Structures are given as C-alpha cells and as structure tokens.
Amino acid sequence: MTMTPRFFPVPALETPPPVEDPFAGIRFMLIMGAVFAIFYFLFLRPQQKQEKERRAMIEALKKRDRVLTSGGLLGTVADLRDDEITLKVSENPDVKVRVRRSAVVEVLREPAEPAAK
C-alpha cells in the first residue's frame, strides 16, 4: 500500500501581540470586593446579629425563667451565678441541676393562662 504525500498550502498564521488591559487589576479588585460584600451580608452579619441576641438573652436570665438547654433539659431557673445557673427540673425541690449559662438555648415563654369562666 502506497501512501501519497499530501501537501496543503498553509498560510502563515501570525498572532497579534497580546493587548494588555490597563484596568485588569482594578476590575479584579472590584469583583473581589463585591464577592466579599455579598459574603459579609449573607453570612457574617446575620450570624453576628444572632450571637448578639443570644448573649443578650443569656444576660437577661432571671429566677423563675423556664429554659431549654442544649442537652434538651427543660427547667426553671432557681439560682444564678457568674457563669452557671441552677435549674429546678422536677416538682421535687431537691432535684436541681447546675449548668453553664452558655448551655441555655432558649427561654421558654409560659403559655397564656386560660380565661376564668
């Protein structure tokens, strides 16, 4: 089997020299700034706001508040100290649990009392 050579005339391909964009660095910085702003307003700011509200809730704890801990324990605040609280978790006055303030997840609001008939 014989192969015949194929000759195709190929015009000389000249590529023009690359043109440098004088605003490429500024454009990149603007895009990165926009990405950071979106990240801040969608993730960081709401998280900071939520943490601030949680700290205010923990600081505002007082006796006889009903609370829910991160471990799922429901109780009534019996005593407050610097960094811990004592919860009454049963109708028996001897059953009390000490937990850290940071373990409180939610202060439960008492349901409205039914109207007297």
ZAMARGU-4260 file (C-alpha; in steps of 0.2 Angstrom, whole numbers, plus 5000, padded with zeros to 4 digits):
<rodrens>
0) 5000/5000/5000 | 5007/5016/4995 | 5005/5032/5003 | 5004/5048/4993 | 5010/5063/5002
5) 4998/5077/5005 | 5003/5094/5004 | 4992/5108/5009 | 4997/5126/5007 | 4995/5133/5025
10) 4996/5152/5026 | 5007/5159/5038 | 4997/5162/5054 | 5003/5177/5063 | 4996/5180/5080
15) 4995/5198/5085 | 5004/5203/5101 | 4993/5202/5116 | 4985/5218/5121 | 4986/5222/5140
20) 4971/5229/5148 | 4976/5244/5159 | 4961/5241/5170 | 4963/5222/5173 | 4969/5225/5191
25) 4956/5237/5196 | 4942/5226/5188 | 4949/5211/5198 | 4949/5221/5214 | 4931/5227/5211
30) 4925/5209/5208 | 4934/5203/5224 | 4926/5217/5234 | 4909/5213/5228 | 4911/5194/5232
35) 4917/5199/5249 | 4902/5211/5252 | 4890/5198/5247 | 4898/5185/5258 | 4898/5198/5273
40) 4879/5202/5271 | 4873/5185/5268 | 4883/5175/5281 | 4894/5185/5293 | 4882/5199/5298
45) 4867/5188/5301 | 4877/5176/5312 | 4884/5191/5322 | 4867/5198/5325 | 4861/5181/5330
50) 4875/5179/5343 | 4872/5196/5350 | 4854/5192/5353 | 4859/5176/5361 | 4871/5185/5373
55) 4858/5197/5377 | 4846/5183/5381 | 4858/5174/5392 | 4862/5190/5401 | 4844/5194/5404
60) 4840/5177/5413 | 4832/5179/5430 | 4825/5167/5443 | 4809/5158/5438 | 4813/5159/5420
65) 4809/5142/5410 | 4823/5137/5399 | 4829/5124/5387 | 4847/5119/5387 | 4857/5112/5373
70) 4856/5095/5380 | 4837/5096/5379 | 4834/5098/5398 | 4819/5109/5402 | 4819/5118/5419
75) 4816/5133/5429 | 4830/5144/5435 | 4832/5143/5453 | 4849/5152/5456 | 4860/5162/5446
80) 4879/5164/5447 | 4893/5171/5437 | 4894/5158/5424 | 4882/5145/5429 | 4864/5143/5434
85) 4854/5131/5444 | 4839/5123/5436 | 4825/5115/5445 | 4820/5101/5434 | 4806/5092/5444
90) 4792/5096/5456 | 4803/5089/5470 | 4813/5103/5477 | 4828/5093/5480 | 4831/5089/5461
95) 4842/5103/5454 | 4855/5103/5441 | 4869/5115/5438 | 4873/5120/5420 | 4883/5134/5412
100) 4874/5149/5406 | 4881/5145/5388 | 4871/5129/5388 | 4854/5139/5388 | 4847/5138/5371
105) 4830/5146/5373 | 4820/5155/5386 | 4803/5147/5385 | 4788/5159/5387 | 4774/5152/5398
110) 4758/5149/5388 | 4744/5162/5392 | 4733/5157/5406 | 4716/5151/5401 | 4702/5164/5405
115) 4692/5160/5421 | 4674/5155/5417
</rodrens>
